[in-house]
Amino acid sequence: MRELDVLLTAYLETRFDTAGPETQRAFRELLALADDQLIDYLLGGKSASDPDLAHVIHEIRMRPPRL
C-alpha cells in the first residue's frame, strides 16, 4: 500500500539513524508485520502492547512526511 510505503520510508530516511537501539529494533519489528496490521497501527489508530513498538508508531503518526 502506497500510504504505508510513504510513512515508513520517511521515518527510515529522517529518524531511524538517530533513534536509540530499542526504537530501531521496534521499527524493524514493525516492518515485519503484515500490511493489515500496519494499516491498523499507522492509519487505523490501533495501539500496540509493546511499549517500544507503540513509541515508534506514535512517532510515525505524529510526524508524517511532507508531500
SULNOR-V386316 format. One record per run of one state. SS is the DSSP state (2 for helix, 1 for strand, 0 for the rest). FROM is the first residue (numbers start at 1). TO is the last residue. If there is no record, write none. Layout:
ss:SS from:FROM to:TO
ss:SS from:FROM to:TO
//
This chain:
ss:0 from:1 to:1
ss:2 from:2 to:14
ss:0 from:15 to:15
ss:2 from:16 to:18
ss:0 from:19 to:20
ss:2 from:21 to:31
ss:0 from:32 to:34
ss:2 from:35 to:43
ss:0 from:44 to:50
ss:2 from:51 to:62
ss:0 from:63 to:67
//
